[in-house]
Amino acid sequence: MNTATTGLAAGMALGFAGYFGGFWAFLLVLVLGAAGLIVGLFVQGDLDLRTRRQR
């Protein structure tokens, strides 16, 4: 999957959460999606937390 497809899927998930669950469901999906992105980047090796801590 490329970046545009991933962004489209994330936008659709947020849209469905907002439409069917209201604001709090939208916010929950947004926060959990961001947490999943951070964990995924860390596992993939694209996010190095050691360099962030040294600043």
Secondary structure, DSSP 4 states (H G I P E B T S, - for coil): --HHHHHHHHHHHHHHHHHHH-HHHHHHHHHHHHHHHHHHHHHHTS--HHHHHT-
